Amino acid sequence: MKTQLIVITTVLTALHFAPPARAGDLEHTRQLLATKQCEGCDLSGEGLVLANLSQANLRGANLSGANLSRANLSEADLSGANLSGASLYGANLSGAKLEQTDLSGADLRDAYLANVDLKTTNLSGTSLQGAIAIPTQAAKPEEFYRWGIAQGQKGDPKGAIGYFNQALSLNDKYAPAYMARGIARYQLLDRPGAMQDAQRAKWLFLRQRNNEGYDTAQAFVNQLQAPQTETPKSKPNFFNFLGGVTSVLLRFLL
């Protein structure tokens, strides 16, 4: 009995004082930061915030769960790399090679994605809200539309219009995107552009037999046709301009 207690105590003591296991390989991290050459390396869970990895060779590397927030990965080769669950918040991925890359569950909010090809990239569950220059193939029209609504609510009508344009480039008959873009244009005091989008939305809603959408678009047109008594002192709020139909608009858009 006493022997068993000694053994148990020894094991528990060893576990208590044992250093925490690292997910990635520390030597691989040093190699990457020193040479930018780390093909097939194990960098899972590593902290690489703000790291300058421009043009780094990370082909086939394991970066699952790594923190690459605000890192510079421009023109880096990430082909076949595992970035599942990684944080790439605000990272610069312009020109990066992402063929067969696993970005499932990764955080790409506010990331810069100019000149990247995501056709063979796994984007299942990836967060792209606020990302800049999202390639069209990365999302469906409904997703670009939803991101545009969120951007408009943040007080960024120009950013919202960018998302709505991408939604319409994928589906030029997507009436809600015309309607929402018209609202954003109205907020930028572009009444002619807002009227053009409102009329287009109304026509599409009519053809699609969407009575609620048609009525809302008509209310918007009526608002735009009303005489403007004075120049607004500030930009109108994204949703506070249609008076009694605002609740209908909100329900329809969101």
N, C-alpha and C positions, 0 to 999 in steps of 0.2 A: 504493500500500500504506500509506504514511504517512498519507495523507488518510483512508483507511478507519479506521485506528486512532484517529485524532483524533475522528472521528464517533462511533465506538463508545464511546470514553471519555467523550465529552460526554453521550451518552444514558444511560450507566450512572450517571454522576455525578448527573444530573438525577433519575433514579429513586431513587437512594440518599437524596438530601436532600429529596425531595418529601414534603410532609406527608401523613399517612394520610388516606384519603378517609373522610368521614362517611357513615353509612348514611342517617340522617334529615336534616332541615333544621333547623339551629340556630335560625333565626329563628322557625320554627314552634314550637319548644320554648319559646322566650322568650314568644311570644304566648300559648301555652297556660297557662304558669305565671302570667302577668300578668293574663289576662282570663278564663281557663277556657273560651274560645271558640276552637275549632280544628277546625271541620268540614272533613273531607277533607284534613287536614294529613298530611304525611309525617313520622312520628315513629318510623320503624322503627329498632330497635336502640338507642333512647334509654334513658338511665338515669334513671328516675323513682321511685326507691326512696323510700318514705314520703311521696310527694307528696300534697298535699291537693287532690284533684280532684273533690270532692263537687259534684254537679250540673253537672259540666263537659259541654260540648257537643262530643262527639267522633264525631259521625255520619260514617260512611264514612272515618274516619281510618285511616292505615296504621301500626299499632303492632306489626307483626310483629317478633318477637325482642326487643321492648322489655322492660326490667326494671322492673316495677311492683310488686315485692315490698312488702308492707305498706302499699301506697298506699290512700288513702281515695277510692274510686270510688262511694260511695253515691249513688244516684239519678242517676248520670251517664248520659248518652245515648250508648251505644256501638252503636247500631243500624247494621248494615251495615259495622261496622269490621272490620279485619283484625288479629286478635290471635294469629295462628298462631305457635306456638313462643314466645309471650311468657311471662315469669315473673310470675305473680300470686299467688305464695306468701304466704299470710296477708293478702291484700288484702281490703278491705271492699267488696263488690259489692252490698250490700243495696239492693233497690229499683232497681237499674240496669236500663236498657233494653238488651236483648241480642237483639232481633229481627234475624234474618239475620246475626248476628255470627259470624265465623270464629274459633273457639277451638281449632282442631285442633292437637294437640301441645302445648297450653299447660299450664303448671304451676299448678293451682288447689289444691294441697295447703294445708289449714288456712285456706282462704279462707272468707269469710262470705257466704252466698248466699241469705239470707232475702228472700222476696218478689221473686224473679226468675223470669221465664218463659223456659224453655230449649227450648220446643217447636220453634222454627225455628233453633236455634243449632247450629252444626257442632261437635260434641264428639268427633270422631274422634281417638283417641289422647290425649285429655285426661286428665291425672292429677288425680283428685278425692279421693285418700286423705286423710282427716282433715278434709275440708271440713265446715263447719257449715251445717245447714239445707239440705242438697242437695234440690232439687225431685225428686219421685218420677219424673218423666218423664226425668230425666237418666241413669238407669242401669237395668239389669235386676236382678231379684231376686238372681241369683247374685253380682252385683257388690256390692250392699249387704251381702249375707251375708259375702262375703270381707272387706270392710272391717270388718265387725263382729268377725270372728275376729281380725283384726290389732289392732283397738282393745282387745279383751279381753286379748290377749297383752301389750299395753303396760301392763296394770294399770288399765284404765279400763272396768269393767263397765257403768257407766251409759251411757257413750258407745257401747259395744257394743250395748246393748239398743236404743238409738235406731236403729242401722243395721238390726238384726234386725226391729224394728217396721216399718221402711220396706220391707224385703224381703217381709214378710207382708202388708203393705197392697197389694202388687202380686200376690202369690200366696198366698192363705190356706191352701193345701194343701202348702206348701213345708216338709216335715217337718224337714230339717236346721236350718232357722231356728228352729223351736220348740225343738229339742234344744239348740241353742247358746244361745238366750235363757234356757232353763232353767238352763243352767250358769252364765250370768252372774247370774241371780237367786239361785242357790245361793251364789255368791261374795259377794253382798250380804246373805247370811243370810236371804233370803226363801224359806224352805222350802216354804210353801204355793204360792207362785207357781212355784217350780221344779218341784214335783210336778205342778201343772196342765199345765205345758208338756211335761214328760216323758211324761205320760199321753197328751197329744194327739199327740206325736211317735210314740209307740209304736203308737197306733191308725192313724195315717196310714201308717207303715211297713208295718203288717200288710196294709192295703188295697192298698198299692203293691207288695206281695210283695218287699219289701226285707228279706231275712233278717238281714243284718249290722246294718242300722239298727235293726231290731226288737230284736235281742239286746242291742245297746248301750243302747237306750232302757230295756229291761227291767232291765239292770244298774244304770242310773241310778235307776230307781224303787226297786229293792231297797236301794240305798244310802240313799235318802231315807227309806225306811220303817224302817230300822234304828234302834233306840233311841239317842237322843243322850245320852251319859253325862255330858257337861259342856258348858258354853257355850264355844265356840271363843274363844281369846284374840285371834285375828286372822282376817281374811278368808281363806278357802281360796284357794289358787292356782287360776287358771283351768282348769288341766288336771289338777292333782294331787289327785284325790279318788276316783277309781274303781279304785285299786289295779291288779289284774291286767288290767283291760280298758282302761286308759288308752291303750295303744298302738293298740288297735282304734279307740278314740274319735278319737285324733289322725289316724289314717289316714282315717277316715270324714269327719271335719269338714274336713280340709285337702285 
